[in-house]
Amino acid sequence: MYGLQMVRGLLVTLKNLRRKPFTVQYPEERLPQHPRFRGEEFVWYEERCTGCASCAKYCPLGIIKIVTSPSGAALPQGEKYKLEVFDIDISRCMFCGLCVEACPYDALFMGSGFEQSRYSRLGLVIPVKQLREAEKRPSTWFRPQLEGTAYNPHQGQPLDWKQVGRESWRWHQREKAGMRLAPDSEGDEKSPQPPFAKGGLDGSSTGGAP
């Protein structure tokens, strides 16, 4: 009985020896990554950034630290801030990408790499100097202008701030703050109305005054 169980165990071993392995020998072998991969090396274009700190405000973990001072530049547009500190603590980052979504000028992009391991947590803070000098290989996540050109950060060339383009945001021109703008008979826009003011999801009435 004991010997039979040993034979059965050896048969399982021999069976799996013939199977193709699921793992790869990293770093000699690397699995392909999607262009929308959200990596650690954030790509920041200082030429687009105004120092509004929207990315820091919308970060749910508060890992972005921004310190600015008046620059005296772009006064007709409301003045552009001078960035003194722009630190990103990736040791606590969950790579949700909300900072990228919040940037109104497409100045911040997710990165395409994942090899930022350090022996100390202090080394996982990306300072503004590193952001300035880093190679610009932006992820196409939440950047349809890059997806439209079939850009692949893992294979393509680095892009400067003029090449990454801007999203036109035409998809939400008809909506403001969760409301729909209903055109009147002459083609003009009326006041905002709730999305389902006249009917429910199935077309049925939602009630209220006629």
N, C-alpha and C positions, 0 to 999 in steps of 0.2 A: 504493500500500500504506500509506504513511504517512498520507495523507489519510483513508483508510478507517478507520484506528484512531482518528483524531481524531473522526470522525463517531460511532463507536460510544461513545466516551467521553462525548460531548455527549448522546447518547441516554440514557445512564445518569443523567446530571445532570438532564435534563428529566423523566425518570421519577420521580426522588426529590423533585423540586420539588412534585409533586402529592400526595405522601404526607403524612399527618398527622404532625406532629412528636411525638417521644417525650418531649422535655424540656418543662419548665415554666419560666416566667420568675419564678424565686424572687428576692426575697420577695414580689413582687406576686401571684404565683400560688403556691398551696400544695397539696400532695397531702394527701388525708385520711389520718389516722393511726389506728391501732387503739387502743382504750382500754387495751390491755395493753402499749403501747409503753413501753420502759424508757429513760427520758430522763435528763438530767443534773441537773435541779433536784430533788434528793432532798427528800422531804416527811417532816419529823420532827415528831412530837407530843410535846413535852416533858411534857405532863400524863400520858402513858402510860409514859414512859421512867423506869427505875429506876437507870440508870447501871451496869448489869451488864456492859457491854462485850462482850456476845456477838457483836454485829455486827463489832467490831474483831477479835475472836479468830478468826472464821470467814472473814474477808476473805483470799483467797489472795494478794493483793498487798500487804497491810498498809498500805492507804491511809487508814485511819480511825484518828485519834488521839484518845484519850479520857483525860482527867485528871479524877479525882473526889476528893472529900473527904467526911468524915462530915457528915451534915446534921442528924441528930437527929430526923428526921421518919419516920413510919411504923415506929416501933420494934416494935410487936406483929407486924408482917409481916417483920421482919428488918432494918429501917432502909433508907431510901432515900438513895442517894448524891447529893451536890451536884455538879452538872456544872460544872466550870471551863473545860474545853476539850473541844470536839467538832468536830474538823476533818475534812473529807473532801476528799482530793486527787483531783479528777476528771481531772487530766492523765494519771494512770496507771490510771484505772478502766477495766475492760473490761465493765462493766455486766452481770456474770453474775447479780447479784441474790442471791448467797449471804448477804449481810448482812441482806437483807429476810427470807429464809427463817429465819435464825438468831434473829431477834428474838422472844422468847417473849411479848411483850406487844402485838404489832402497833403498835409505836411508830414504826417506820421503813418508809417506802414508797418505791418507785421514783418518779421524777418523770415529767412528761409533756412536757417541753420539750427542746430541743437547741441552744439559742442562747446558749452560755456562752463563746464565743470571746473570747480576750484577747490582748493584745500581749506579755504576760509569763506565764511558768509560775506565778509567785507569785499571779497573779490567778485561777488555776484552783483554788485551795484555798477550799472553802466553809467559813467559820468558823461557830461556834455562833450568833453574832449574826445572820448571814444566814439560817441555818436557822430561827431563831425568827421573823424578820420576813417570811419568804417567803410568798407566796400558796400556800395549801394546795390543790393540785390533784393528788391522788395517782393514780398509775397503778393499774389494777385487776390488774396482774400479781401472781400468788400471793396474791390477796386475793379469795376467792370470795364474801365477804360484800358486796363492792362489785359484782362481776359479777352477783350475784343480783338486785341492784336496777337493773341496766342503766345504771349510772353511766358517763358519758363525761367524762373530765377536760378534753377539748378543747371541750366544749360546755356542760357542766353548771356549776353554781355551786361555788365553793370549799367544802370541808368542814372542820368543826372536829373535834376529837378525839372528841366524843360521836356524831358522825354516821357516822364510818367503821366503827364496830362492831368486833366481834371474831370471829375464826374459831372455830367450835365444836370443830374437830379430831376429829369423830366418826369420820372415815374410818380412823383408826389406833387406835381404842380396843381392838380385838381383837388388836393386835400390840405387842410390846415387844422392842426390840433385835433385830429380825429373827426373832423367834420367834412362833409362833401359840399362842393360848390355847385349848385344846380343852375344851369343856364336858362334864361327865360326865352320867350318866343322870338325875341329879336337877337338872340345870341349873346346878350349881356349876362354877367354873373349876378345871381341873387345873393341874398345873405346866406351864410352857412346853415346847413340843415343836418340833423343827425343822420348817420348812414342808413338807418332803417326806420325813418320817420313815417313812411307811408305803408310799409309792409314788413312782415317778418322775414326770416331767412327762407321760408317756404312760400312766400308771396301772400300769406294771410295778414289780416289787419292786426296792428299792434294796439289798437284801442285809442282812446283819447277823443277830443272833440273833432268833428268832421271838418 
